[in-house]
Every structure is written in C-alpha cells, then in structure tokens.
Amino acid sequence: MDYILELNNVSRHFGEKENRAEILKDINLQIKEGEFVAIVGFSGMGKSTLINLMGGLLEPSEGEVRCKGEAVTGPAPDRGVIFQNYSLLPWLSVEGNVGLAVNQIHKDKPKHERKALIEKYVDMVSLTPAIHQKPKELSGGMRQRVSVARALSMDPDILLMDEPLSALDALTRSVLQDQIINIWKSTGKTVVLITNDVDEGIYMADRIIPITIGPNATLGPSYDINIPRPRNQKTLNHNEQYRKLRAEVIGFLNEEKRKEQLNDTTDSSSYPLPAIEPAVI
C-alpha cells in the first residue's frame, strides 16, 4: 500500500555528547491518504518535535520522513502546519493574514483570483463578517480560525495540527472541533492532530496513537476508532466502544507514567506526572 506520509525508524536528539538530549526514538508511522490520525500524550514528551519532523521544520537525527513517496527535506506547501499559538501579524487584518499564504503560494494568479481564494477560505472557517478586523479585535477562537484558514489556503495535501485547540475554553474548543471535522470531510485532506486530550482524539480521528514518556519517546499501539460518524459529543460518553477505547488509551498512558515514576525514584529532582483523566464529553 502507498502511504501519503511515512516515518521510518525516525529518531531525534538535540545537542552533542554530555549535553545531548534524546527526544524521540524509533518512530514508525504510516498514514493513508484522507486519514485523520490523532497522536496523544503528556505535555513535554516530544509531540511538537514529531509534528515539526513531519512538516520538514526539523530533520531527523536518524531515519527518514517521506511524503507521497519522496524524502522530506524541508517545509513545503503540500504540508500545512497549524500551531497552538496563532502566529498572526497584528497589523494585518484577517484578510491580510490569510493573504500572506495565498499571495506566496498562488503568486502567479491574477489579483482578483487571489482575492477570491482569500474570501473562500475565510468563509470556510465562518469569519467573513470579521474579514477586515485585526487580531486584537478577535477572540482566541477566532484567531485560531484565521490560522486554520491560512493553512488551508495553501491547499496542502496534509494538515498537521500541533495542539491547536488546547488554549481555548471548552465551548469554543467544541465548536472548532466540529468545524475542523467538517473541513476534513468536505476537502478529503489528510489530518494529523497532536493533542493531550484523549477525548478530543477519539471524537475527531479515525485512529489514535499514544506516545510514550521520554527521553527516547516512541509511539505506542495504534487504536482504530470504529465509532460511526457523525459523532455526537453529548452522547458519546454513553457509547460502549468509546468507553472501552478511552479506558485502553488512558490505561496505556498512565502505565507509562507509573513506569517512569518507578525509574525516577532515586532522582530527588523528579516529580510525579499527573494522571491523564480528561473531562468526560
């Protein structure tokens, strides 16, 4: 089978010799075109490093990342990255911030076509009424929608999302979860979501994969999410498949935490990691 994105025996460290920090080790992952994959784990375990490797923002120390069969050697328009922080230019409007990507990727198109593209993607995230507003005039959720629109305007084959909703309040987060799902369904793009919320991963994705605790963090077992779509956030907690899958993923993560604490008992500087037990949807 041909995969749109592959990580083959990928490891990543920073620094050298006594200052060397081992972040990721032997990461193997294959993602099919159009798939929605969630990678979940504790904060600080290398999830952002992993998404940066996929996006070509970092090079592996060992192994190889491949996109559509070709080795990834740097960032490219076929992979759009959405970060937790919005990274918007404060002096530009919604239209201007989305236009940065459109004008770069579609610079050969005439001005009126580029304007139409900007308006299309702003409308896709329901921000047309705010198209002339600047970031300081927008809520956190609206700012994150701008960053989603900007990434979509590059028309990437793969959307890489690094905890894009974690800083939002619960209600706004819920609305944007549904909006991202609808965009994924309507565009057919491949999506990789990094999250520290097991519920979010199960609700949104086709497949959820926990990441172990570092150093030398690696991917745990892959769990298929066979819960029919569309999924209802209000009733999902009563779904037997959801409850079973949730317990398995949380159990894996908390067992990793327990093993790490046992390994750290002689380290006076260590501190217990909190158990992952997200709020029920």
GISULRA-V451608 format. One record per pair of residues at least 4 apart in sequence whose ideal C-beta (glycine too) atoms are under 7 Angstrom apart, sorted by the first residue. I is the first residue (numbers start at 1). J is the second residue. Records with the same first field share a line. If there is no record, write none. Layout:
I = J, J
This chain:
2 = 69
3 = 30, 31, 32
4 = 31, 32, 33, 67, 68, 157, 158, 190
5 = 31, 54, 67, 158, 190
6 = 29, 30, 66
7 = 27, 28, 29, 63, 65
8 = 28, 63, 64
9 = 26, 28, 62, 63
10 = 24, 27, 53, 60, 63, 64, 65
11 = 24, 25, 26, 60, 61, 62, 63
12 = 23, 24, 49, 53, 58, 60, 61
13 = 20, 21, 22, 23, 61
14 = 21, 23
15 = 19, 20, 21
16 = 20
21 = 215
22 = 215, 216
23 = 46, 49, 214, 215, 217
24 = 46, 49, 50, 217, 218
25 = 216, 217, 218
26 = 218
27 = 50, 218, 219
29 = 219
31 = 35, 37, 190, 192
33 = 190
34 = 188, 190
35 = 190, 206, 207
36 = 184, 191, 204, 205, 206
37 = 192, 205, 206, 207, 209
38 = 193, 195, 201, 204, 205, 208
39 = 47, 50, 192, 194, 209, 211
40 = 195, 196, 198, 201, 208, 210, 249
41 = 45, 47, 196, 210, 211, 253
42 = 196, 213, 273, 276
43 = 196
45 = 211, 213, 214, 217
46 = 50, 211, 214, 217
47 = 51, 194, 211
48 = 52, 162, 194
49 = 53, 58
50 = 54
51 = 55, 81, 160, 162, 192, 194
52 = 57, 58
53 = 58, 60, 65
54 = 65, 79, 160, 192
55 = 75, 79, 81, 160
56 = 72, 73, 74, 75, 76, 79
57 = 75
60 = 64, 65
64 = 71
65 = 72
66 = 70, 71, 72
67 = 72, 78, 79
77 = 105, 154, 156
78 = 156, 157, 158
79 = 156, 158, 160
80 = 151, 152, 154, 156, 159, 160
81 = 151, 160, 162
82 = 147, 148, 151, 159, 161, 162, 164
83 = 87, 162, 164
84 = 162, 163, 164, 166, 167
86 = 143, 144, 146, 147
87 = 147
88 = 97, 135, 143, 146, 147
89 = 97
90 = 134, 135, 136
92 = 96, 97, 134
93 = 131, 132, 133, 134
94 = 98, 122, 127, 130, 131, 133, 146
95 = 99, 118, 122, 131, 132
97 = 146, 150
98 = 102, 118, 121, 122, 146, 149, 150, 153
99 = 103, 118
100 = 104, 150
101 = 105, 150, 153, 154
102 = 106, 114, 117, 118, 153
103 = 107, 114
105 = 154
106 = 114, 117
109 = 113, 114
111 = 115
112 = 116
113 = 117
114 = 118
115 = 119
116 = 120
117 = 121, 153
118 = 122, 153
119 = 123
120 = 124
121 = 149, 152, 153
122 = 127, 128, 131, 149
123 = 128
124 = 149, 152, 183
125 = 145, 148, 149, 179
127 = 131, 142, 145, 146, 149
130 = 138, 142
133 = 137, 138
135 = 143
138 = 142, 143
140 = 144, 167, 168, 172
141 = 145, 168, 172, 176
142 = 146
143 = 147
144 = 148, 164, 165, 168, 176
145 = 149
146 = 150
147 = 151
148 = 152
149 = 153
151 = 156, 159
152 = 183
156 = 189
157 = 189, 190
158 = 189, 190, 192
159 = 189, 191
160 = 192
161 = 191, 192, 193, 194
162 = 194
163 = 194, 195, 196
165 = 173, 176, 177
166 = 196
168 = 172, 173, 176
169 = 173
170 = 174
171 = 175
172 = 176
173 = 177
174 = 178, 233
175 = 179
176 = 180
177 = 181, 200, 203, 204
178 = 182
179 = 183
180 = 184, 204
181 = 185, 204
182 = 186
183 = 187
184 = 189, 191
193 = 201, 204, 205
195 = 200, 201
197 = 201, 278
198 = 202, 246, 249, 250, 276, 278
199 = 203, 278, 281
200 = 204
201 = 205, 208
202 = 208, 225, 242, 245, 246
203 = 231, 233, 236, 281
205 = 225
206 = 225
207 = 222, 223, 224, 225
208 = 223, 225, 249
209 = 219, 220, 222
210 = 220, 249, 252, 253
211 = 217, 219, 220
212 = 217, 218, 220, 256
213 = 217, 256, 257, 260
220 = 252
223 = 245, 248, 249
225 = 245
226 = 241
227 = 231, 239, 241, 242
231 = 236
232 = 236
233 = 281
236 = 242, 281
237 = 242, 280, 281
239 = 243
240 = 244
241 = 245
242 = 246
243 = 247
244 = 248
245 = 249
246 = 250
247 = 251
248 = 252
249 = 253
250 = 254, 276, 277
251 = 255
252 = 256
253 = 257, 276
254 = 258, 275, 276
255 = 259
256 = 260
257 = 261, 273, 275
258 = 262
259 = 263
260 = 264, 273
261 = 272
264 = 270
